[in-house]
Amino acid sequence: MLMAIFFMMALWHSASPLTVGSNTAVSRQANQLFTAGATNTILGFAALENGFSLESNLTTCTYNAFFPMGGKVNMRGGQLTLARNLIFDKSFYTTSSGVILGGSNSIEFGATTTDLVFRDSLYFNNTSLLLNNDTRVYALLQFGGNCKINGRGSVLNLQNPAGIIIRPNSQLILEDVFIKNVGRTNIRCMNDGSSLTLRNSIVALNANYTFSNGSITFDEDVMITGTSVFAYTSGVGSTVNSLATLFMDHDTTFSYATRRALNNVLTMIDQTSTLFLNGCTLFSTHTGLQIQAGTLLIEDTVTFSSMAYNSGEAIDISPNVTTKIKGGSNLQIFGRLKYG
């Protein structure tokens, strides 16, 4: 009989909902533990200065508070749903993986004197992340729905085995950020229905990198730098937007090796779409590469390298492309190049 009573009490405790704060009076809260199997809520005037903890991967909690949150966040595989924007102050850190359903809201991380660090795998859905200082990532960050990372001019440093993964049929924008240590496939789409937008950002390669699924939109000014290969092998079209520049820096190689044997999946929208080759290599497999519009800028020593067997597989620059070669530049051509 006593065992049954204790068992029932345990069930009641694990399913007891916890509502922190209220919508009428301000309250300062210690680190709160939210239990599994209950409807947990953080209300408007709750000030969680020391973070919170979720009991297990069965725990859910809805955040609907006004004040910035600080301290330790222990997700334990649980799920946090945002009913409004969430601001973490400078003391934020996580201690375990979890799921954040943003509902098109944002999470802003406060400025700190040291780097913001992600050591645990997190899944974000329909969430924007706003960074205010350099960030180091040591784990997998997955993004579903429509997501954005706005670096606000900071550095996003991917430390092995970190990765940014875009879930099937989802979109991620990387904006105003310097992305370091990009290599292999540590930024990737899970299928061809996914897309990555690089906007006003720098991609710094530290090893050969392959983009094999989905599409990329290059928006505003995007630089690819390093001494490695940026290999585009996806069979889905990518775009350099109007008024945008894709800048390939010294000693980098842009390798066009689409798996579908199509020569036209890199699209320049109009004459204000610019491909700037600065002391780099533009390489194409025997599928060929056709540049049909836009502006091509060439500076320093630029190499065009093609594996074409015939003119139909060449790197083909249309007469519709405005081509400008800076004085003193050199062209090195290996294989077939068709111009005009």
N, C-alpha and C positions, 0 to 999 in steps of 0.2 A: 504493500500500500504506500509506504514512504517513497519507494523507488518511483512509483507512478506519479506521485505528487511532484517529486523533484524533476521528473521528465516533463511534466506539463508546465512547470515553472520555467524550465529551460526553453521550451517552445514559445511560451508567452514572451520571454525576454528577447529572443532572437527576432521576433516579429513585431516588436514594439516600435512604432514610428517615433522619430525624434524631430521636433521642430525647434530650431534654434533662432532666437530673436523674435521680433514682432514687427508689425508695420506701423506701430504708433510710438514706441519708446526705444531709445538707444540702449544697447547692452554690450558690454565687453565680454568676450567669450574665451575660455581656455581651449586647448586643443580638444575638439569634440570627436567622439567615436560614434559613427553611424552604423547601425546594425543591418544585417541581411534580412530580406523578406518583409521590408516595411517601406512606407512612403516617407522618406526623409526630406526635410526642407530647411534651407537657410533663408530666413526672411529679411526684409528690407533694411532694418536698422541694427542688424547683428554685425558686430565688429570682431572678426576672427583674427586676432593678432598673432595667434600661435598655431595656425593651420587647422587641419582636421585629419581624421583617419576613417577609412572605410573598412568594415569588418572583413569582407571577403569579396570574391569575384561575383557574388550574388547580391551585393549591396548596390543600391542606387540612391542618388541624392540630387535634388534640384537646387541650384544656386540662384537666389533672387535678391541679393543684398546690394546696398549702395556703396559700402565702404571698401577700401583696399584690404586685401588679405595678406598676411605674412606668415612666416614660419614653415614648419614641415608639413608636407602633404603626402600622406601614406595611402596610395590608391588600392593596393592589394588586389589588383585586377578588377576593381569595381568600376562603376559608371557614374560620371558627373554630368548632369544636364544643365546647360546655362539658359536661364530665363532672361538674363541681361548681361551686359559686358562685365567682365571680371578683370580687376586690376590687382596684380601681386606687387607688394612692396619689395624693398631691396633684400629682404631676408628669405625669399622663396627658395625651396629646394624640394625635390621629390625623393622618395625612398623606395618606390616600387612602381610597377607598370599599371596601366589602366586605360580607360576609355573616356573621352570627353566629347559629348554631343553639343556642338556649339549653337545650333539653331540660328545660324547666320550672325551670331554675336562674336565678340573679339575677346582675346586674353592679352592684356598688356603687362609686360614684365618691367618692373621699375629699374632705374639706373642703379648700378652697383660699382664699388671700387674694384671688384674682381669680376672675372668672366661669369656669366650665367652658364650653368652646367646642366645638361640632360644626361643622366647615367642610366635611366630606365626607359624601356620601350613604352611608347604612348601612341594611342590611336586617336586622331582628331577627325571629327566629321562636321562639315559646314562651319568651320572655325577659322578666324583670322588671328594670327600671332603677331603682336607688335613688340619688337625688340628695341631696347634703349641702350644696350651695350653689347660688346663682343660676346659670342656664345660658342661653347664647345659641346659637341654632341658625341656621345660614346655608345649610343644604342640606336635601334631602329625607330624612326618616327614615321608613322603611316598616316595617310591623309585620304579621306573619303568625301564624296560630295564635292562642294565648291569651297576650297580653302586658299589661304594666302599666308605667306610669311613676309612681313614688311620689316626689313632690317634697319630702316632709317639710317643708312650709311654705315652700319656696323659690319663686323666680320662673323660669318657663320663657318666654324671650323669643324670639319667632319673628321673625327678621330676613329681609326679602325677599331672595331668593326661597324661603325656607324653607317646609317643609310637613310635616305629619304625615299619613301615608297609611295607611289600614287596608286590607289586602289582602282579596280576595274571601273571604267566609265565615270571617272572622277577627274577633277581639274585642280591643279595647284599653280598659284602665281608666286614666284620668287621675285621680290621687288626691293630695289634700293639696298642691295646686300652684296658683300664681297664673300664669295663662297670658296673656301680654301680646301685643299686636299681632295679634289674631285678626281676620281679614277675608277677604272673597271666598270662597275655598274652601280655605284653607290648613290646615284640619283636615277630612279627608273620608274617607268610605268608598267603596271601589271598586265595590261592588254592594250590593243590598238584603239579601244574606245576612251582611253585616258589621254590627258594632255597636260603639258608643262608650258607655262609662260615665263620667260625670262624678261624682266623689265628693268631697265636702267641698272644693270648688275654686272659684276665681274665673276667669271668662272675661272678659277686658277687650278690647272691640272697638275697633279703630282705623279700621275701614271697614265698610261693609255686608257681612254674612256670610251665606252660603247653605249649608244642609245639605240635600243633594239625594238622597242614597242611604243606605240602611241605617237603623238605629234608634239612639236615644239613651235611656239610662237615667240619670235624675237621682237621685242617692243622697246621703243626709245633707243637708248645706247646700251649695247651688250658687247662686252669684250671677253674673248677666250684667250687665256694666256698660259704660259708654261712651255715646256720643251717636249710635250707628248702629243699623242694623236687623239683628236675628237672624231670618233667614227660614228657616222650616221648610217645605221643599218635597218632602221624601221622601214616598213613598206607603206607607211601612212605619210601624207603630205605635211610639210612644215612651211612656215611663212615668216618672211621678214616684212613687218608691217609698214604702212605708210609712215613717213617721217622717222623711220627707225634705221639704225646702223648696226650691222653685225661686223665687229672688228676682230680680225684674226691677228694676234700679236706675233712678234718675232719668235721664230723657231717652233711654232705650233704647226700642226698638220690637220687640215679639215679633210677627212676621208669620206667620200660619198660612196657608200657600198650597200645601197638599199637591197633588201632581200627579195623584192618583187621584180627586179630587173626593169625598173622604170627610171627613165632619165630626167623626169620632170616633177619630182615630189618636193623639191625645194623651190618655193614660189616667192618672187619679189612682186609685191602688190602693184607698185607703180614706180615712176621715175624717182620718187623721194625715198624709195627703199634702197638702201645702200649696203653693198658688200665691200668692206675695206680690207684689202690684203696688204699687210705690213711686214715684209721680211719673213713670210711664211710659205707653206706648201699647200696647194689645192690638188687633191688626189682623187681620181675616179677609177673604179674597176671597169671591166669591159661592158657594164651596163650603160656607161656614159653619164654625162651630166649636162643638162640643158639649162642655160640661164636665159630667160626669154624677155625679161624686162628689168627695170631698175637702173641703178648706177653702180659701176665697178670702179673702185679706186685702188691704184697700185702704187706702193711706195717701197723703196729699198729693193733687195733681191728677192723676187717672188718666183717660186717654182710651180709650173703646171705639169702634173704627171698623170698620164693616162695609160691604162692597160688595154686600150681599144685595139680590136683586130681590124676594124674598118672605120670609115668616116661616120657611119651611123652610130658608132659607140664612142665617139670622141667627146671631149669637153667642148661643148658647143655654145658659143657666146653670140646671141642674136644681134643683128644690126639695130634692133630696138633698144639695146642696152647702151647707156651713155658711159663710155670708158675714158678714164682720166689716169694718165701715168705721170707721176711726179718726176721732175727733172733729176737725172742721176740714178734713176732706178734701173734695175736689170731684170730681164725675163729669162728664166731657164725653162726650156720646154722639152719634156721627155714623153714620147708617144705622140698621140694625135690631138691637136688643138684646132678647132674650127672657129673662125672669127668672121662675122659679117655674112 
